[in-house]
Amino acid sequence: MTTFGATLTIDLRALAQNYQTLNNQLSSGNLAAVVKANAYGLGVEEAALALNKAGCENFFVATLEEGIELRKILPTTSVHIFHGVLPGTAKDIVAHNLIPILNSLNQIEEWQPTAEHLAGLHIDTGMSRLGLTSAECESVGDRLNGFNIKIVMSHLACAEEPANPKNQEQLALFNGLRSLIPADHASLAASSGIYLGPDFHFDLSRAGVSLYGVNPTPGRSNPMAQVVRLQAKILQVRSVDTPQTVGYGATHQVTKPAKIATLGIGYADGYLRSLSNSATAYIGDIEVPVVGRISMDLTTIDVTGIADAELATGCLVDLIGPNNPVDQVASQAATIGYEILTRLGHRFERRYISDEV
Ligand SMILES: *Cc1c(COP(=O)(O)O)cnc(C)c1O
């Protein structure tokens, strides 16, 4: 038996399958993979290599550090940096052959001395975060002379709600503004945007979370294969009877004789404390509730009625798995799949499944 309290299994075959599923959904252009934040917590080296093998030639990360790390993993693919060029970093960006997404007039100025190298340009169509404003697009004109803008991009605010009128508003604004920018290619859609249809596809779509199994079409069935499985080990089982309580704050009170199993995982492992008294775990196909507060290193589940043979020390319980996918766990934690994935810890064992082994 391994000494880890939990095991995270990452299925790189499912990741490659998701790349194909999304790519098949595109009516135009190519599919880029967003691998920022350590590939949404799953491991950038393993994920990027698997995606590249599946045919991906364009990658996006958030920061320069992430870009340098990815460049070591994939020496020749295109690597774009969402944060763009921060003061004093242009030389490093060029040295590592990275493509900054220029987000402001200041960044355009910062890139000017290296303008012959490839860059992208972000225009803001409704997020009010990064990107040139509409007025800046109208007036940017000459400042881009001599620049080598490979791609002009923007980002949708409400793509996971297909009926939201903001999608069409942003699309119309993007189409108007991009004609002002001398760029060969355009990019608008992230995961959910891909499912808004052909008008949103342009030359490059930027898929992140859907590659990793999160549903890009909330409220409809998930077209993606599940990539992540999180299994925690049973450390101990005890019988409890009323009026006993379970865990910190005594937030769970047993009302009749019960069996409580304690698992070797807690919020320090990214099993969020907001899942206290709300998550469902699975022993095989049997649903069991998480009861009491999740502590730093331990989680308690009510296993009353489950045969002792299934509850031996070391038996594994699914906290994210076939019966409780990432999206369900996210909704039980009152958050989104993105946060569940990016918070996954590093104390437990990580296993990668691929065709090679
Ligand atoms: C993170 C990010 C993406 C990927 O979004 P998903 O919803 O995870 O597919 C795409 N574009 C930008 C600008 C991003 O910041």
The ligand as an ORCA input file, in Angstrom:
! r2SCAN-3c Opt
* xyz 0 1
  C      -8.228     31.336    -19.482
  C      -8.530     31.950    -20.794
  C      -9.040     31.168    -21.849
  C      -9.486     29.738    -21.654
  O     -10.784     29.771    -21.115
  P     -11.621     28.453    -20.817
  O     -12.948     28.961    -20.407
  O     -10.896     27.753    -19.716
  O     -11.656     27.652    -22.066
  C      -9.176     31.767    -23.091
  N      -8.883     33.077    -23.287
  C      -8.439     33.860    -22.286
  C      -8.161     35.289    -22.565
  C      -8.265     33.330    -21.015
  O      -7.830     34.123    -20.023
*
